């Protein structure tokens, strides 16, 4: 069973966001497990302005390709080049080394608590 990390908030589209400034964003273990072996990730460019719910990249696995949605609006200030170079990091450590990008947040979209997200997705805390 996939795990949901406490202390983070989640979008219905399976992205997580921490409370940092800038905020760090990644995809949940639920999404990483559903995708299977991730082989490619396309992330937004540093300096890009993004909107809540905007498609900002994609994650490709041996099973499928999924769009990556932004749970917040703001300016992208960093991307995880390590995850771009080694997308398997997203599977092995989705809440740590597999983070995807950082945003100077100007607006948040609807976000769920870890408990709500776990309940909605049959995951455990």
N, C-alpha and C positions, 0 to 999 in steps of 0.2 A: 504494500500500500504506500502511496506517495505521501510525503510529509510536507506540512506547511509550517514555515518558520514564524514564530511569534515575533512581535516587535516590528513587523512589516505590515503594509496595507496592500491590497490586491485589487486589480481590475477584473471585471467579468471576463475579459479576454485573456486572462492568465498572466498578466504582467504584475510584478511586485515593485513596490517603491519603498525606500526607507525614508526616514524623516530628516535626512541630512540636508545641508546647504553647501553646494548644490545637491540635489536628490539623485540617488543612484537607482537605476531601473534595470530589471532583468526579467526573465520568465520563470514561472514557478516550476517546482519539481513535478507537479501534476502535468504541466504542458510538456516538459522535457521528457518525462516517461511516456506520455502519449505519442510524442513524435518519434521516439526511438533514437537510433544513432544519428546525431546531428553532424552533418558533413560540411555545411556552409552557412555563414551568417552575413547578411548585408545590413549595415547600420547607417544611421543618418550621419551627415558630415558635421564636424565641429563648426560651430557658428551658425548652423541652420536654425531658423525659427520654426517651431512645431506647434501644432494645435492639439487640443484634447481629442482623442479618437482618431487622429490622423495616422494613416499608414506611413511608417517611417523606415521600414526595412522588411526583410523576410528571413525566415529560418528554414533551411532545407535539411531534410533528413533522408534516410534511405527509404522511408515510407511515403513522405509527402513534402509539400512546400506550404508554409504557413506565413501569413502576413504578420508583421509586428506593429502593434498599435501603441500610440503614446497615451499613457494614462494622465498626462499633464500637458500644459502649454508652457512654452518658454524657449530659452536658447540652449542648444546642445553645447556643452562646454568640454566634454571628453567622451571618447569611445574606448572600449576595451580592445585594444589591438591584440592582446594575448588571446582573447576569444575568437577574434577574426582569424588569427594564425592557427589556432587549435580549437575548432568549434566543439570538440569533445569535452572541453572544460564546462560547457553549459550542462551537459549530462552529468558529469562527475561532481560538480560543485555549483549548482544553480544559484545558491544564495551567497556565494563567496567569490571565488576566482572566476566564475562564469557570468559575472555581471555584464551588462551590455553597454549602457551609456549613462552619462550624467547630464542633468538639466538644471539650469538656473530657473526655478519654477515661478511662473507668473499667475498660473491658475491650475487648480486640480479638477479632474473629472470625478465622477462618482467612484468611490473606493470602498472596499469591504475590509472589515477586520479579519485577522487571521482565522478567528473562530467561524465567522460567517462564510468565508471562502472555503474553509475545510468542510463545513457542513454542506455547502452547495455542490462540492465536487467529490464527496465521498473519500476525503483524505483525512489523515490524522495529524494532530498538532505535535 
